[in-house]
Amino acid sequence: MKKIFSIFSIALVGVFAVSCSDDEKTVTPTMNVTPTTPIAFEAAGDTVTITVTVSETGWTVTKTGEWFAISATGGETSGSFTVSAIANTSANELTGSIRIASTKEGIEDVIINVTQAGVAATMSVAPTTPIAFGAAGDMVAITVTVVETGWTVTKTGEWFAISATGGETSGSFTVSAAANTSLDELTGSIRIASTEEGIEDVTINVTQAGRAAIPAESVSLDVSAAHIYYLVAPTEPSVEKPATVTLEATVYPPNADDQDVTWSSSDNAIATVANGVVTAVKPGVVDIIVTVAEDITDTCKVFVTTECGFIIADADLATTHNFNAAQTACPEGWRLPAATELTCMCSTNSDGKDNDLTYTAGYYWSSTLFNVNTGIQVSFNHELVGIACTEVALAGMNSIARNVRCIKDVVIPE
């Protein structure tokens, strides 16, 4: 009996010894999270993987922030989950956090902050190349693409139009120009600016070509011929003969751009011209020429005559004549004046006989060209004689004229 009790006691002691050994080997729950650094997403978004290693515990995941997602809310054993964010289309930074907690007490929670950058404000314009309109005008569309900014449009130049002055979101506007009716090139510019600071303005130059020039095709004068008088005695109030004539020039077509005409005389010694006004200098025939566009011309033939209606020769045709002689001294086509023509050519002071030549202001000429015995004389004002009667002398009853110029009859067109 004693032997049996002893064996039982030894057995109990052995059981007790084993139980104490098992308590000493109990495992402590653990949780390790990697990475634990803050998660900072770019505006475009991304995905990050978080690994949770546990021992003798489970784990849970919670988050603050609706703008990102987690792929798991926990587990009973070690595992991983992802944190992902889509693109942030706002300019604002997004914030949040995730908390990884053990299901056993005594293990500290792991908190990871999560942020995402806001999208940067941007503006792009297309096209940005200079706009060059033709003279006929046209329209060009400009597209403005913006992110988190508005935009404005301004212009320099009143000759073209823009269809909008800006917007709060992406959009477009047109640049249009009507026909350019001038010869000059038109210039201007448009400026597209962001409403946010830090974005560079976009400037687009705008030009429009001038229209093609309309050339002059012809120029015409109102008359093809004109008659004006050289006034032998301009100081006499009774003489009312025109010493000038005004010509008018018309350029065709009427809308030709070059309407400027120039005037010239073929002989300024006979007549001059300025702005279409022809002024007699001495008797003769002259061409008055009007020119446009350098080589387009028209001509008017102007006849400058004495008040008697004929042309007096130039000085190189002057000759000394004895009017008793045959009138053969003038060149072909020219003749000596008759007495009445000479009277018309020279200013008359008085009638009478005076062979002593006592008049200092006058000389004499027989009123009858070939009859030297009439004894009738006409006095001419020497101061005004210069054209035809440079010298007339009396030798008894024989009248001799020196340096009396030849004359030419002219037919003046109607």
Secondary structure, 3 states (H helix, E strand, C coil): CHHHHHHHHHHHHHHHHHHHHHHHCCCCCEEEEECCCCEEECCCCEEEEEEEEEECCCEEEEEECCCEEECCCEECCCEEEEEEECCCCCCCCEEEEEEEEECCCCCCCEEEEEEECCCCCEEEEECCCCEEECCCCEEEEEEEEEECCCEEEEEECCCEEECCCEECCCEEEEEEECCCCCCCCEEEEEEEEECCCCCCCEEEEEEECCCCCCCCCEEEECCCEEEEECCCCCCCCCCCCCCEEECCEEEECCCCCCCCEEEEECCCCCEEEECCEEEECCCEEEEEEEEECCCEEEEEEEEEECCCCEEECCHHHCCCECCCCCCCCCCCCCECCCHHHHHHHCCEEEECCCCCCCCCCEEEEECCCCCCCCCCEEEEEHHHHCCCCCEEEEECCEEEEECCCCEEECCCCC
